Amino acid sequence: MSISEKPTAPIERAPDGRSRRPILQGPGRLVVYMGLVLLTALFLFGMAFAMTEFSAMDLLTFVAFVAGAAICVEGSRRLGVPTPAGFNRDLLGAWWFPVVLLLPPLYSLIIPIPVYLLLQQRTRQTLVHRRVFTAASVGLSSFLVSVTWYSVWSGSLVGGLRGDAKAVEALASGPGVVVALLCCAGFTVLNTLIVAGAARISNPSRHGMRPLWDREAVTVDCVELCVGVTIAILAHLSLYLLVIAVPPVLLLQRSLLYQQLQMAVRTDPKTGLLNAPTWEQEASVEIARARSTRGRAAVLIVDIDHFKRVNDTHGHLFGDQVLLGVATTIAQQLRQSDLLGRFGGEEFVVLLPGSDTGEAWQAAERLRSQVGSMEITVDNVPVSVTISVGVAVVGEHGNDLVELLTAADLALYRAKETGRNRVCMPAGRTAPEGRIPGSRSGGEVDPPSGS
C-alpha cells in the first residue's frame, strides 16, 4: 500500500520568483515526519550492512525476487490502469515477504529501491518525495519484521540482525508457517500505520483509519500475505519454482487492477468522489424512486468561493489540496445514504434522499459552516475558504434531475450575486432548460425574476 501517487507537474514559483517545491508546500510537520522515517531507514541500513555476511546464493535469490516484482510492475504498466486518489493497494508484498523470510534483514531495506525506481520509470512519474517516502516506509517495515522473524528462531537480537539460517529452515514446519504469517501481518499493520501517520499529518480532518482498513482492503492484504508466504516456501524449496509462481501472481494483480480501473471510471481522480456522469446516473435513479413513492429528496450544488484566487495566489497543487479538503469535510457531514459527487471545477453536487425543504436547508447550512471553519496551511500560513450553496427540492422546484439541477444552479447564482458564503433557494419554480448545467466556466444563468 502507498500514498496516492499523482503525475508530476511543473515546479511552480511563488510571487517573489522563488521555486516552490511540492514537498515544501505541505505542513512542516509532514516534512519532519517523512525525514525521520527516511533517516531511520538509512541508520538501520548502515547498522545491518556492518553485521551482514554476504553470499552469492543470497544475492542470486534477491535478484530473483526483484525480477518477479519487475514482471508484476511491467504487467501493470501494460494494462494502463489510472491511479485513483487516496491510497493505492497492490500485490508487491508477494515479493517483499519472501525477502523478509528468506534473506538477511539488510535485503528487506534494499528491495524497495529497485522496485520503486522501476515504478517511477515504467508506470507513472510522480512526486519524488512521495515515492521515496513509500519506499522508506516499506523498507523500514520489512526490516523490523525480518529482524523479529530471525530473532524468534535465533533467540537473540544479534542473530535477528544477521539473519540466522535456522529461521529459513523453520518454514518447512507448521509452527514456522504460523510465525511467518504473523510476521507478515505485522508488516502490513506497521506499514499501514506509517502511511496513515503521514496522511493524518497532511490532512488532520481525515476520518480515522476507515480508508485504510475497510473490508476490501483487508481482503487484499490477506491475499497478499498468503501469496507472499507461499512464494517464500516455494523459493525455499527451489528458486526454479518461482517460474510457476509468477503467472498466478500476475493474474491476481490483473484482477486487482481491473477493480481499481472500474473505480477510476466512476470516481474523480483528485477527490475520490463520484464523477459527474456516475453521480447523475445514480441521482436520477434515487429521484425517480422518490417520485414513485411520493417521497422527498433535495439536490445541493456547492461552489467554492473565489477558488481561482486560491490557485493564482498559492498554486494549483495547493488548490488540489483545497479541493480534497472541502470534499472530505462535506463527506464527513453527510449521511451514508446521501450521494456526493464532484460536478466539475470547484463545484460539488449532493443528493439528500428523504429530505424536505427544512432538512435540506439545515444540511446546506451545516456544510457551509463546517467548510468555513476549515483551515489548510501553506507556507506556515493558514488559508480558509467559504462555499455558496444552491438548494432545490423534489416537488417544489422540479420533478426530475434536469429540473432540480437547473433550479439549484439558479439558486447558487443568487447566492453568488448576493455576497457569497451563503445558502439560497430558487425564488420560484424554474422551467427546465432541457440540459444539465455544467461547471461555471462559461456564461452565467440569469436569475429568476424578482430575485
C-alpha positions as CSV (number, residue, x, y, z in Angstrom):
1,M,0.0,0.0,0.0
2,S,1.2,3.5,-0.7
3,I,0.1,7.1,-0.6
4,S,-1.8,8.1,-3.8
5,E,0.7,8.9,-6.5
6,K,-0.3,11.7,-8.9
7,P,1.6,12.6,-12.0
8,T,4.3,15.3,-11.5
9,A,3.6,18.9,-12.5
10,P,6.0,21.6,-13.4
11,I,7.6,23.3,-10.4
12,E,5.5,26.4,-9.5
13,R,7.0,29.7,-8.5
14,A,6.0,31.9,-5.6
15,P,5.2,35.6,-6.3
16,D,8.8,36.5,-5.3
17,G,10.1,34.3,-8.1
18,R,11.4,31.5,-5.8
19,S,10.7,27.9,-6.8
20,R,8.0,26.3,-4.7
21,R,8.9,22.6,-4.3
22,P,5.8,20.4,-3.8
23,I,7.2,18.9,-0.6
24,L,7.6,22.4,0.9
25,Q,4.0,23.2,0.2
26,G,2.8,20.7,2.8
27,P,2.8,21.1,6.6
28,G,6.2,21.4,8.2
29,R,5.3,18.5,10.5
30,L,4.9,16.3,7.4
31,V,8.3,17.2,6.1
32,V,9.8,16.4,9.5
33,Y,7.9,13.1,9.7
34,M,9.0,12.0,6.3
35,G,12.6,12.9,7.1
36,L,12.6,10.9,10.3
37,V,11.3,7.8,8.5
38,L,14.0,8.1,5.8
39,L,16.8,8.8,8.3
40,T,15.7,5.9,10.5
41,A,15.8,3.6,7.4
42,L,19.3,4.9,6.5
43,F,20.6,4.4,10.0
44,L,19.3,0.8,10.1
45,F,20.8,0.2,6.7
46,G,24.3,1.2,8.0
47,M,24.0,-0.9,11.1
48,A,22.7,-4.0,9.2
49,F,25.3,-3.6,6.4
50,A,28.1,-3.9,9.0
51,M,26.6,-7.1,10.5
52,T,25.6,-9.0,7.4
53,E,27.6,-11.7,5.8
54,F,27.1,-11.7,2.1
55,S,26.9,-14.8,-0.1
56,A,26.4,-15.5,-3.8
57,M,23.3,-17.5,-3.1
58,D,21.6,-14.7,-1.2
59,L,22.4,-12.3,-3.9
60,L,21.0,-14.6,-6.6
61,T,17.8,-15.1,-4.5
62,F,17.5,-11.4,-4.1
63,V,17.8,-10.8,-7.9
64,A,15.2,-13.5,-8.5
65,F,12.7,-11.7,-6.2
66,V,13.4,-8.3,-7.8
67,A,12.8,-9.9,-11.2
68,G,9.5,-11.2,-10.0
69,A,8.4,-7.8,-8.8
70,A,9.6,-6.2,-12.0
71,I,7.4,-8.6,-14.1
72,C,4.4,-7.6,-12.0
73,V,5.2,-3.9,-12.5
74,E,5.6,-4.4,-16.2
75,G,2.3,-6.3,-16.3
76,S,0.6,-3.4,-14.5
77,R,2.0,-0.9,-16.9
78,R,0.7,-2.8,-19.9
79,L,-2.8,-2.6,-18.5
80,G,-2.5,1.2,-18.3
81,V,-4.7,1.5,-15.2
82,P,-5.1,5.1,-13.9
83,T,-4.1,5.8,-10.4
84,P,-7.1,6.7,-8.1
85,A,-6.9,9.3,-5.4
86,G,-6.3,8.4,-1.8
87,F,-4.5,5.1,-1.1
88,N,-3.3,2.5,-3.6
89,R,-3.1,-1.2,-2.9
90,D,-1.1,-3.7,-4.9
91,L,0.4,-7.2,-4.6
92,L,4.0,-6.2,-4.5
93,G,4.0,-7.6,-0.9
94,A,4.1,-11.0,-2.5
95,W,7.7,-10.2,-3.3
96,W,8.6,-8.3,-0.1
97,F,7.5,-11.2,2.1
98,P,9.9,-13.8,0.7
99,V,12.8,-11.4,1.1
100,V,11.7,-10.8,4.7
101,L,11.6,-14.6,5.5
102,L,14.5,-16.0,3.4
103,L,17.2,-13.3,3.3
104,P,19.1,-11.3,6.0
105,P,17.2,-8.2,7.1
106,L,19.5,-5.9,5.1
107,Y,17.9,-7.1,1.9
108,S,14.5,-6.1,3.2
109,L,15.7,-2.5,3.3
110,I,17.1,-2.7,-0.2
111,I,14.4,-4.3,-2.3
112,P,12.0,-1.3,-2.4
113,I,14.8,0.8,-4.1
114,P,14.9,-1.0,-7.5
115,V,11.2,-1.8,-7.5
116,Y,10.1,1.8,-6.9
117,L,12.7,3.1,-9.3
118,L,11.1,0.8,-11.9
119,L,7.7,2.0,-10.9
120,Q,8.8,5.6,-11.4
121,Q,10.3,5.0,-14.8
122,R,7.8,2.4,-16.2
123,T,4.4,3.3,-14.9
124,R,3.8,7.0,-14.0
125,Q,6.3,9.6,-12.9
126,T,5.0,11.1,-9.6
127,L,6.2,13.4,-6.9
128,V,9.6,12.1,-6.0
129,H,9.3,12.7,-2.2
130,R,6.2,10.5,-2.1
131,R,7.9,7.7,-4.0
132,V,10.9,8.0,-1.6
133,F,8.7,8.0,1.5
134,T,6.8,5.0,0.3
135,A,10.0,3.1,-0.4
136,A,11.4,4.1,3.0
137,S,8.1,3.0,4.8
138,V,8.2,-0.4,3.0
139,G,11.9,-0.9,3.7
140,L,11.6,0.1,7.4
141,S,8.6,-2.1,8.0
142,S,10.2,-5.0,6.2
143,F,13.4,-4.7,8.1
144,L,11.8,-4.6,11.5
145,V,9.6,-7.6,10.8
146,S,12.5,-9.5,9.3
147,V,14.6,-8.9,12.4
148,T,11.7,-10.1,14.5
149,W,11.3,-13.2,12.4
150,Y,15.0,-14.2,12.7
151,S,15.2,-13.2,16.4
152,V,12.3,-15.6,17.2
153,W,14.3,-18.6,15.9
154,S,17.8,-17.5,16.9
155,G,16.9,-16.4,20.4
156,S,18.8,-13.2,20.2
157,L,18.6,-9.7,18.7
158,V,22.1,-10.0,17.2
159,G,21.1,-13.2,15.5
160,G,18.0,-11.4,14.2
161,L,20.1,-8.6,12.7
162,R,22.4,-11.0,11.0
163,G,19.8,-13.4,9.7
164,D,20.1,-16.8,11.3
165,A,19.8,-19.7,8.9
166,K,17.6,-21.6,11.4
167,A,14.7,-19.3,10.6
168,V,14.8,-20.3,6.9
169,E,14.6,-24.0,7.8
170,A,11.6,-23.3,10.1
171,L,9.4,-22.5,7.0
172,A,9.2,-26.2,6.4
173,S,7.3,-26.7,9.7
174,G,3.8,-25.9,10.8
175,P,4.8,-23.6,13.6
176,G,7.2,-21.8,11.2
177,V,4.4,-21.1,8.8
178,V,2.2,-19.7,11.6
179,V,5.0,-17.4,12.8
180,A,5.7,-16.3,9.2
181,L,2.1,-15.4,8.7
182,L,2.0,-13.4,11.9
183,C,5.2,-11.6,11.0
184,C,3.9,-10.7,7.5
185,A,0.7,-9.5,9.1
186,G,2.8,-7.3,11.3
187,F,4.5,-5.8,8.3
188,T,1.1,-4.9,6.8
189,V,0.0,-3.3,10.1
190,L,3.2,-1.4,10.6
191,N,3.4,-0.1,7.0
192,T,-0.2,1.0,7.1
193,L,0.4,2.9,10.4
194,I,3.4,4.7,8.9
195,V,1.5,5.7,5.8
196,A,-1.6,6.7,7.9
197,G,0.6,8.9,10.1
198,A,1.7,10.9,7.0
199,A,-1.9,11.1,5.7
200,R,-3.1,12.3,9.1
201,I,-0.5,15.0,9.4
202,S,-1.1,16.1,5.8
203,N,-4.9,16.2,6.3
204,P,-5.9,16.3,10.1
205,S,-9.6,16.3,9.2
206,R,-9.3,12.7,7.7
207,H,-11.6,10.2,9.4
208,G,-9.5,7.7,11.3
209,M,-8.4,4.5,9.6
210,R,-11.6,3.7,7.6
211,P,-10.0,4.4,4.2
212,L,-7.1,2.1,5.1
213,W,-8.8,-0.9,6.7
214,D,-12.2,-1.3,5.1
215,R,-13.4,-4.8,4.2
216,E,-12.0,-4.7,0.7
217,A,-8.6,-3.6,1.9
218,V,-8.4,-6.3,4.5
219,T,-9.3,-8.9,1.9
220,V,-6.5,-7.7,-0.4
221,D,-4.0,-7.7,2.4
222,C,-4.9,-11.3,3.4
223,V,-4.5,-12.4,-0.2
224,E,-1.1,-10.7,-0.5
225,L,0.0,-12.2,2.8
226,C,-0.9,-15.8,1.8
227,V,0.6,-15.4,-1.7
228,G,3.8,-14.0,-0.2
229,V,4.3,-16.8,2.3
230,T,3.5,-19.4,-0.4
231,I,6.2,-17.9,-2.7
232,A,8.7,-17.9,0.2
233,I,8.0,-21.6,0.8
234,L,8.4,-22.4,-2.9
235,A,11.6,-20.4,-3.2
236,H,13.0,-22.2,-0.1
237,L,12.4,-25.5,-1.9
238,S,13.9,-24.3,-5.2
239,L,14.3,-21.0,-7.0
240,Y,13.2,-22.7,-10.1
241,L,9.7,-23.0,-8.6
242,L,9.4,-19.2,-8.9
243,V,8.7,-19.7,-12.6
244,I,5.3,-21.4,-11.7
245,A,4.6,-18.7,-9.0
246,V,4.7,-15.7,-11.3
247,P,1.6,-16.4,-13.5
248,P,-0.8,-16.7,-10.6
249,V,0.5,-13.5,-9.0
250,L,0.1,-11.8,-12.4
251,L,-3.5,-13.0,-12.6
252,L,-4.3,-11.8,-9.1
253,Q,-2.6,-8.4,-9.8
254,R,-4.6,-8.1,-13.0
255,S,-7.9,-8.7,-11.2
256,L,-7.0,-6.2,-8.5
257,L,-6.1,-3.6,-11.2
258,Y,-9.3,-4.3,-13.0
259,Q,-11.2,-3.5,-9.9
260,Q,-9.3,-0.2,-9.5
261,L,-10.0,0.6,-13.1
262,Q,-13.7,0.2,-12.5
263,M,-13.4,2.5,-9.5
264,A,-11.4,5.0,-11.5
265,V,-14.1,5.2,-14.2
266,R,-16.7,6.1,-11.5
267,T,-14.7,8.5,-9.4
268,D,-13.0,11.9,-9.7
269,P,-9.2,11.4,-9.6
270,K,-8.5,14.5,-7.4
271,T,-11.1,14.0,-4.7
272,G,-12.1,10.3,-4.9
273,L,-15.8,11.4,-5.1
274,L,-18.2,10.2,-7.7
275,N,-17.6,11.9,-11.0
276,A,-20.4,13.9,-12.7
277,P,-21.7,11.1,-15.1
278,T,-21.8,8.5,-12.3
279,W,-23.4,10.9,-9.8
280,E,-26.1,11.9,-12.4
281,Q,-26.9,8.3,-13.2
282,E,-27.3,7.3,-9.5
283,A,-29.1,10.5,-8.6
284,S,-31.6,10.0,-11.4
285,V,-32.5,6.6,-10.0
286,E,-32.9,7.9,-6.5
287,I,-35.1,10.8,-7.7
288,A,-37.3,8.5,-9.8
289,R,-37.7,6.3,-6.7
290,A,-38.7,9.3,-4.6
291,R,-41.3,10.4,-7.1
292,S,-42.8,6.9,-7.5
293,T,-43.1,6.5,-3.7
294,R,-44.2,10.1,-3.2
295,G,-41.1,10.6,-1.0
296,R,-38.9,13.6,-0.6
297,A,-35.4,14.4,-1.9
298,A,-33.2,17.5,-2.3
299,V,-30.3,18.5,-4.5
300,L,-27.5,20.8,-3.4
301,I,-24.9,22.5,-5.7
302,V,-21.9,23.6,-3.7
303,D,-19.3,26.1,-5.2
304,I,-16.0,27.1,-3.6
305,D,-15.9,30.9,-3.4
306,H,-13.0,32.7,-5.2
307,F,-11.3,29.4,-6.0
308,K,-9.4,30.9,-8.9
309,R,-7.9,33.4,-6.5
310,V,-6.7,30.5,-4.3
311,N,-5.0,28.9,-7.4
312,D,-3.4,32.2,-8.5
313,T,-2.1,33.0,-5.1
314,H,-0.9,29.7,-3.8
315,G,-0.6,27.5,-6.9
316,H,-2.6,24.6,-8.4
317,L,-1.0,22.0,-6.2
318,F,-2.4,23.8,-3.2
319,G,-5.6,24.2,-5.0
320,D,-5.9,20.5,-5.3
321,Q,-5.4,20.2,-1.5
322,V,-8.2,22.6,-1.0
323,L,-10.5,20.6,-3.3
324,L,-9.7,17.4,-1.4
325,G,-10.1,19.2,2.0
326,V,-13.5,20.6,1.0
327,A,-14.6,17.2,-0.4
328,T,-13.5,15.4,2.8
329,T,-15.3,18.0,5.1
330,I,-18.5,17.7,3.1
331,A,-18.4,13.9,3.1
332,Q,-18.0,13.9,6.9
333,Q,-21.2,15.9,7.4
334,L,-23.4,13.7,5.2
335,R,-25.4,10.6,6.0
336,Q,-24.4,7.2,4.5
337,S,-27.5,7.3,2.2
338,D,-26.6,10.8,0.8
339,L,-24.9,11.0,-2.6
340,L,-21.9,13.2,-3.1
341,G,-20.0,13.9,-6.3
342,R,-17.7,16.4,-8.0
343,F,-19.6,18.3,-10.7
344,G,-16.5,19.9,-12.3
345,G,-14.0,22.6,-11.4
346,E,-14.8,23.8,-7.9
347,E,-18.4,22.6,-7.9
348,F,-19.8,19.7,-5.9
349,V,-23.3,18.1,-6.0
350,V,-25.2,16.4,-3.2
351,L,-28.4,14.4,-3.3
352,L,-30.3,14.2,0.0
353,P,-32.8,11.3,-0.2
354,G,-35.8,11.8,2.2
355,S,-35.1,15.4,2.9
356,D,-37.7,18.1,2.8
357,T,-37.1,21.9,2.4
358,G,-36.2,22.5,6.1
359,E,-33.9,19.5,6.3
360,A,-32.1,20.4,3.1
361,W,-31.6,23.9,4.3
362,Q,-30.2,22.8,7.6
363,A,-27.8,20.3,5.8
364,A,-26.6,23.1,3.4
365,E,-26.0,25.5,6.3
366,R,-24.1,22.8,8.2
367,L,-21.9,22.2,5.2
368,R,-21.3,26.0,4.8
369,S,-20.4,26.4,8.4
370,Q,-18.0,23.4,8.5
371,V,-16.2,24.3,5.4
372,G,-15.9,27.9,6.6
373,S,-14.2,26.8,9.8
374,M,-11.7,24.5,7.9
375,E,-8.1,25.7,7.6
376,I,-5.4,24.4,5.2
377,T,-1.8,25.6,5.9
378,V,0.5,26.8,3.1
379,D,4.0,28.1,3.8
380,N,3.0,28.1,7.5
381,V,0.1,30.4,6.8
382,P,-3.4,29.1,7.4
383,V,-5.8,29.6,4.5
384,S,-9.6,29.4,4.8
385,V,-12.2,29.1,2.1
386,T,-16.0,29.6,2.0
387,I,-18.7,28.0,-0.1
388,S,-22.0,29.1,-1.6
389,V,-24.8,26.5,-1.8
390,G,-27.9,26.3,-4.1
391,V,-30.8,24.1,-2.9
392,A,-33.7,22.6,-4.8
393,V,-36.3,20.1,-3.5
394,V,-38.3,17.5,-5.4
395,G,-41.9,18.5,-6.0
396,E,-41.3,22.2,-5.2
397,H,-38.5,23.2,-7.7
398,G,-38.6,20.3,-10.1
399,N,-39.7,16.7,-10.8
400,D,-36.6,15.2,-12.4
401,L,-32.8,15.7,-12.2
402,V,-32.6,18.2,-15.0
403,E,-35.2,20.5,-13.4
404,L,-33.7,20.1,-9.9
405,L,-30.1,20.9,-11.1
406,T,-31.4,23.9,-13.1
407,A,-33.2,25.2,-10.1
408,A,-30.3,24.6,-7.7
409,D,-27.9,26.3,-10.2
410,L,-30.1,29.4,-10.3
411,A,-30.2,29.4,-6.5
412,L,-26.4,29.1,-6.5
413,Y,-26.2,32.1,-8.8
414,R,-28.4,34.1,-6.4
415,A,-26.0,33.2,-3.5
416,K,-23.1,34.4,-5.6
417,E,-24.8,37.6,-6.6
418,T,-25.9,38.4,-3.0
419,G,-22.5,38.2,-1.4
420,R,-21.3,34.5,-1.4
421,N,-20.8,32.3,1.7
422,R,-24.5,31.7,2.0
423,V,-27.3,29.3,1.2
424,C,-30.1,30.2,-1.3
425,M,-33.1,28.6,-2.8
426,P,-34.8,29.5,-6.1
427,A,-37.3,32.4,-6.0
428,G,-39.9,30.2,-7.6
429,R,-40.3,27.0,-9.6
430,T,-38.0,27.2,-12.6
431,A,-38.7,25.9,-16.1
432,P,-36.3,23.2,-17.2
433,E,-33.8,24.2,-19.8
434,G,-33.6,20.7,-21.3
435,R,-30.0,20.1,-20.2
436,I,-28.0,19.6,-17.0
437,P,-26.0,22.7,-16.3
438,G,-22.2,22.1,-16.0
439,S,-19.5,23.8,-14.0
440,R,-19.5,27.6,-14.1
441,S,-16.7,28.1,-16.6
442,G,-18.7,29.9,-19.2
443,G,-21.6,32.4,-19.2
444,E,-23.9,32.7,-16.1
445,V,-27.5,31.6,-16.0
446,D,-29.8,34.6,-15.4
447,P,-31.6,34.5,-12.1
448,P,-35.3,34.2,-11.9
449,S,-37.3,37.5,-12.0
450,G,-37.8,39.1,-8.6
451,S,-34.5,37.9,-7.2
